[in-house]
Structures are given as C-alpha cells and as structure tokens.
Amino acid sequence: MTVPHLIAFLAARGHAVDLYGLDTVEAITSVQRDWLAAHYRNVTIFRHGPARSIRGVLRGLLRGYPLQVGWFHNAGQIKAIRHGLGEVDLGYC
C-alpha cells in the first residue's frame, strides 16, 4: 500500500503523476479505473503476455540478470519511460 499512498499524497498536492504499467491480463475493476483516473494525469499500459515474459526470463538468464528483471522487461515501456522522463522533475520506479 506504500505506492498508492505516495501517489495519492503527490496528486493531492497538485503534482502531475503518470503511470507506465504492464498488462498482466488481469481485469481492472471500475473502482480501480476510477482511482487511477483520479490520481494520474496519464495511464499507459503495455501489453505483456506470457510469451514475452518467458522470452525475457531466458534472455535475462543468459545475461546474468535476476529473474524479475527479465520477466518484466518490456522495450516499449522502457522507451516510453525514457521519453517521459524528459518532461518531469522526478521519476519513481
């Protein structure tokens, strides 16, 4: 619950907060959608199916990365974050 509290804190003080997330194929409820809309300026979700995760894990293992790094690697998300970081004062991962 730390991250939602931090986001709510920042949004309540007028900060513009953007979210770059991965689609885990779990449906977003209307309550969650409303919370996201109330606290984020922009929400960008990237497709990240099981095949991409498995490829990432294999690639990560070959490079000696921890499993989570390979599992959640998404080139489209990385590109968007790098672009978005040029427009902000603070980035939090």
MDTraj code that builds the backbone (N, CA, C; nanometers):
import mdtraj as md
import numpy as np

residues = "MET THR VAL PRO HIS LEU ILE ALA PHE LEU ALA ALA ARG GLY HIS ALA VAL ASP LEU TYR GLY LEU ASP THR VAL GLU ALA ILE THR SER VAL GLN ARG ASP TRP LEU ALA ALA HIS TYR ARG ASN VAL THR ILE PHE ARG HIS GLY PRO ALA ARG SER ILE ARG GLY VAL LEU ARG GLY LEU LEU ARG GLY TYR PRO LEU GLN VAL GLY TRP PHE HIS ASN ALA GLY GLN ILE LYS ALA ILE ARG HIS GLY LEU GLY GLU VAL ASP LEU GLY TYR CYS".split()
xyz = np.array([
    [0.0806, -0.1202, 0.0000],
    [0.0000, 0.0000, 0.0000],
    [0.0850, 0.1267, 0.0000],
    [0.2149, 0.1140, 0.0071],
    [0.3006, 0.2320, 0.0108],
    [0.2874, 0.3155, -0.1154],
    [0.2916, 0.2517, -0.2316],
    [0.2878, 0.3260, -0.3572],
    [0.1550, 0.3999, -0.3749],
    [0.0391, 0.3351, -0.3539],
    [-0.0860, 0.4122, -0.3671],
    [-0.0929, 0.5328, -0.2732],
    [-0.0416, 0.5180, -0.1512],
    [-0.0419, 0.6309, -0.0574],
    [0.0499, 0.7424, -0.1069],
    [0.1656, 0.7056, -0.1599],
    [0.2574, 0.8051, -0.2150],
    [0.1942, 0.8773, -0.3334],
    [0.1304, 0.8039, -0.4228],
    [0.0656, 0.8639, -0.5394],
    [-0.0462, 0.9572, -0.4953],
    [-0.1294, 0.9123, -0.4025],
    [-0.2384, 0.9972, -0.3529],
    [-0.1828, 1.1240, -0.2875],
    [-0.0744, 1.1106, -0.2111],
    [-0.0093, 1.2242, -0.1463],
    [0.0358, 1.3260, -0.2506],
    [0.1054, 1.2794, -0.3543],
    [0.1563, 1.3688, -0.4581],
    [0.0424, 1.4337, -0.5365],
    [-0.0562, 1.3542, -0.5757],
    [-0.1686, 1.4070, -0.6526],
    [-0.2476, 1.5102, -0.5723],
    [-0.2644, 1.4865, -0.4420],
    [-0.3389, 1.5796, -0.3570],
    [-0.2685, 1.7149, -0.3458],
    [-0.1387, 1.7156, -0.3682],
    [-0.0633, 1.8398, -0.3599],
    [-0.0407, 1.9044, -0.4959],
    [-0.1149, 1.8572, -0.5958],
    [-0.1125, 1.9199, -0.7274],
    [-0.0054, 1.8717, -0.8227],
    [0.0656, 1.7665, -0.7869],
    [0.1677, 1.7133, -0.8773],
    [0.1014, 1.6317, -0.9882],
    [0.1531, 1.6424, -1.1089],
    [0.1061, 1.5614, -1.2211],
    [0.1812, 1.4290, -1.2178],
    [0.1086, 1.3181, -1.2072],
    [0.1689, 1.1861, -1.1930],
    [0.1272, 1.1003, -1.3120],
    [0.2242, 1.0376, -1.3766],
    [0.1990, 0.9476, -1.4894],
    [0.2324, 0.8053, -1.4489],
    [0.1574, 0.7100, -1.5007],
    [0.1800, 0.5684, -1.4731],
    [0.2120, 0.4964, -1.6029],
    [0.3194, 0.4192, -1.6033],
    [0.3557, 0.3310, -1.7130],
    [0.3539, 0.1891, -1.6570],
    [0.2543, 0.1112, -1.6932],
    [0.2402, -0.0215, -1.6349],
    [0.2354, -0.1312, -1.7394],
    [0.2396, -0.2548, -1.6908],
    [0.2326, -0.3716, -1.7781],
    [0.0977, -0.4393, -1.7622],
    [0.0413, -0.4834, -1.8738],
    [-0.0856, -0.5568, -1.8743],
    [-0.0579, -0.6998, -1.8301],
    [-0.1085, -0.7353, -1.7138],
    [-0.0889, -0.8704, -1.6618],
    [-0.2082, -0.9600, -1.6930],
    [-0.2912, -0.9185, -1.7842],
    [-0.4150, -0.9857, -1.8302],
    [-0.5179, -1.0010, -1.7183],
    [-0.4993, -0.9315, -1.6088],
    [-0.5976, -0.9297, -1.5013],
    [-0.6886, -0.8091, -1.5244],
    [-0.8183, -0.8300, -1.5223],
    [-0.9131, -0.7235, -1.5495],
    [-0.9071, -0.6145, -1.4426],
    [-0.9185, -0.4900, -1.4866],
    [-0.9226, -0.3761, -1.3959],
    [-1.0691, -0.3496, -1.3615],
    [-1.0986, -0.3389, -1.2333],
    [-1.2359, -0.3134, -1.1904],
    [-1.2704, -0.1659, -1.2108],
    [-1.3970, -0.1343, -1.2059],
    [-1.4397, 0.0051, -1.2215],
    [-1.3888, 0.0908, -1.1055],
    [-1.3814, 0.0342, -0.9863],
    [-1.3273, 0.1074, -0.8705],
    [-1.1797, 0.1407, -0.8947],
    [-1.1036, 0.0443, -0.9439],
    [-0.9620, 0.0678, -0.9731],
    [-0.9464, 0.1709, -1.0842],
    [-1.0280, 0.1598, -1.1881],
    [-1.0216, 0.2543, -1.3007],
    [-1.0504, 0.3964, -1.2519],
    [-1.1508, 0.4113, -1.1644],
    [-1.1850, 0.5431, -1.1103],
    [-1.0702, 0.5992, -1.0259],
    [-1.0058, 0.5134, -0.9452],
    [-0.8938, 0.5584, -0.8628],
    [-0.7783, 0.6047, -0.9508],
    [-0.7490, 0.5278, -1.0546],
    [-0.6411, 0.5656, -1.1466],
    [-0.6704, 0.7003, -1.2113],
    [-0.7928, 0.7191, -1.2571],
    [-0.8311, 0.8439, -1.3234],
    [-0.8225, 0.9629, -1.2278],
    [-0.8511, 0.9396, -1.1003],
    [-0.8489, 1.0480, -1.0022],
    [-0.7082, 1.0884, -0.9604],
    [-0.6116, 0.9990, -0.9753],
    [-0.4781, 1.0252, -0.9216],
    [-0.3678, 1.0407, -1.0261],
    [-0.3926, 0.9973, -1.1480],
    [-0.2887, 1.0043, -1.2513],
    [-0.3290, 1.0982, -1.3630],
    [-0.2314, 1.1708, -1.4144],
    [-0.2543, 1.2546, -1.5314],
    [-0.2686, 1.1655, -1.6549],
    [-0.1782, 1.0704, -1.6684],
    [-0.1798, 0.9766, -1.7808],
    [-0.1546, 0.8360, -1.7294],
    [-0.2266, 0.7399, -1.7861],
    [-0.2050, 0.5982, -1.7562],
    [-0.1775, 0.5290, -1.8889],
    [-0.0600, 0.4699, -1.9004],
    [-0.0217, 0.3973, -2.0217],
    [0.0100, 0.2535, -1.9819],
    [-0.0654, 0.1607, -2.0395],
    [-0.0474, 0.0184, -2.0090],
    [0.0073, -0.0512, -2.1333],
    [0.1104, -0.1307, -2.1155],
    [0.1755, -0.2001, -2.2256],
    [0.1410, -0.3484, -2.2217],
    [0.1102, -0.4040, -2.3390],
    [0.0819, -0.5475, -2.3483],
    [0.2065, -0.6246, -2.3072],
    [0.1849, -0.7260, -2.2232],
    [0.2985, -0.8043, -2.1740],
    [0.2489, -0.9452, -2.1413],
    [0.2292, -1.0233, -2.2453],
    [0.1753, -1.1574, -2.2275],
    [0.2793, -1.2575, -2.1787],
    [0.2349, -1.3801, -2.1543],
    [0.3236, -1.4853, -2.1031],
    [0.4426, -1.5151, -2.1938],
    [0.4217, -1.5138, -2.3249],
    [0.5327, -1.5441, -2.4167],
    [0.6438, -1.4402, -2.4029],
    [0.6053, -1.3136, -2.3918],
    [0.7050, -1.2066, -2.3764],
    [0.7798, -1.2235, -2.2437],
    [0.7086, -1.2618, -2.1400],
    [0.7715, -1.2819, -2.0092],
    [0.8732, -1.3948, -2.0136],
    [0.8362, -1.5048, -2.0774],
    [0.9261, -1.6203, -2.0862],
    [1.0505, -1.5849, -2.1672],
    [1.0315, -1.5167, -2.2800],
    [1.1470, -1.4736, -2.3603],
    [1.2374, -1.3822, -2.2775],
    [1.1765, -1.2931, -2.2016],
    [1.2542, -1.2020, -2.1186],
    [1.3341, -1.2743, -2.0121],
    [1.2732, -1.3750, -1.9487],
    [1.3427, -1.4534, -1.8466],
    [1.4621, -1.5246, -1.9089],
    [1.4416, -1.5881, -2.0228],
    [1.5516, -1.6596, -2.0894],
    [1.6639, -1.5642, -2.1275],
    [1.6276, -1.4497, -2.1849],
    [1.7283, -1.3505, -2.2229],
    [1.8008, -1.2995, -2.0985],
    [1.7252, -1.2749, -1.9917],
    [1.7854, -1.2266, -1.8679],
    [1.8803, -1.3262, -1.8054],
    [1.8412, -1.4547, -1.8074],
    [1.9288, -1.5583, -1.7514],
    [2.0602, -1.5658, -1.8280],
    [2.0529, -1.5525, -1.9601],
    [2.1749, -1.5553, -2.0409],
    [2.2661, -1.4373, -2.0090],
    [2.2079, -1.3266, -1.9653],
    [2.2859, -1.2071, -1.9323],
    [2.3210, -1.1999, -1.7841],
    [2.2725, -1.2963, -1.7056],
    [2.3027, -1.2983, -1.5633],
    [2.2158, -1.2055, -1.4795],
    [2.0990, -1.1656, -1.5307],
    [2.0085, -1.0773, -1.4573],
    [1.9202, -1.1575, -1.3621],
    [1.8708, -1.0948, -1.2571],
    [1.7724, -1.1609, -1.1713],
    [1.6450, -1.1925, -1.2515],
    [1.5721, -1.2965, -1.2113],
    [1.4524, -1.3386, -1.2858],
    [1.3531, -1.2250, -1.3078],
    [1.3297, -1.1421, -1.2051],
    [1.2313, -1.0358, -1.2168],
    [1.2673, -0.9356, -1.3256],
    [1.3956, -0.9100, -1.3441],
    [1.4394, -0.8141, -1.4455],
    [1.4011, -0.8643, -1.5839],
    [1.4284, -0.9904, -1.6114],
    [1.3905, -1.0477, -1.7400],
    [1.2402, -1.0619, -1.7546],
    [1.1736, -1.1062, -1.6484],
    [1.0290, -1.1310, -1.6523],
    [0.9517, -1.0050, -1.6896],
    [0.9904, -0.8914, -1.6342],
    [0.9156, -0.7680, -1.6550],
    [0.9771, -0.6743, -1.7576],
    [1.0782, -0.7199, -1.8315],
    [1.1402, -0.6348, -1.9335],
    [1.0428, -0.6133, -2.0484],
    [1.0197, -0.4872, -2.0834],
    [0.9304, -0.4535, -2.1934],
    [0.9891, -0.3326, -2.2649],
    [1.0400, -0.3548, -2.3861],
    [1.1103, -0.2495, -2.4597],
    [1.0211, -0.1279, -2.4854],
    [0.8932, -0.1495, -2.5158],
    [0.8026, -0.0375, -2.5398],
    [0.7843, 0.0486, -2.4163],
    [0.7736, -0.0162, -2.3020],
    [0.7594, 0.0572, -2.1766],
    [0.8863, 0.1367, -2.1468],
    [1.0009, 0.0750, -2.1662],
    [1.1284, 0.1425, -2.1405],
    [1.1418, 0.2660, -2.2286],
    [1.1073, 0.2536, -2.3554],
    [1.1158, 0.3667, -2.4481],
    [1.0232, 0.4802, -2.4045],
    [0.9004, 0.4466, -2.3670],
    [0.8042, 0.5486, -2.3239],
    [0.8503, 0.6177, -2.1953],
    [0.9040, 0.5408, -2.1020],
    [0.9523, 0.5998, -1.9766],
    [1.0687, 0.6936, -2.0034],
    [1.1617, 0.6510, -2.0865],
    [1.2757, 0.7379, -2.1182],
    [1.2283, 0.8682, -2.1802],
    [1.1301, 0.8601, -2.2684],
    [1.0744, 0.9809, -2.3301],
    [1.0049, 1.0668, -2.2242],
    [0.9243, 1.0030, -2.1400],
    [0.8502, 1.0748, -2.0365],
    [0.9388, 1.1398, -1.9326],
    [1.0530, 1.0790, -1.9032],
    [1.1428, 1.1351, -1.8020],
    [1.2011, 1.2689, -1.8444],
    [1.1994, 1.2955, -1.9738],
    [1.2476, 1.4253, -2.0204],
    [1.1541, 1.5397, -1.9850],
    [1.0339, 1.5075, -1.9376],
    [0.9312, 1.6078, -1.9102],
    [0.8991, 1.6207, -1.7609],
    [0.9759, 1.5561, -1.6735],
    [0.9409, 1.5546, -1.5320],
    [1.0575, 1.6016, -1.4442],
    [1.0229, 1.6303, -1.3208],
    [1.1244, 1.6674, -1.2220],
    [1.1709, 1.5457, -1.1419],
    [1.0874, 1.4404, -1.1361],
    [1.1183, 1.3252, -1.0530],
    [1.0610, 1.1994, -1.1178],
    [1.1385, 1.0924, -1.1172],
    [1.0912, 0.9623, -1.1632],
    [1.1009, 0.8626, -1.0493],
    [1.0001, 0.7751, -1.0362],
    [0.9987, 0.6754, -0.9290],
    [0.9635, 0.5406, -0.9907],
    [1.0460, 0.4402, -0.9650],
    [1.0214, 0.3069, -1.0188],
    [1.0029, 0.2095, -0.9052],
])
top = md.Topology()
chain = top.add_chain()
for i, resn in enumerate(residues, 1):
    res = top.add_residue(resn, chain, resSeq=i)
    for name in ("N", "CA", "C"):
        top.add_atom(name, md.element.get_by_symbol(name[0]), res)
traj = md.Trajectory(xyz[None], top)
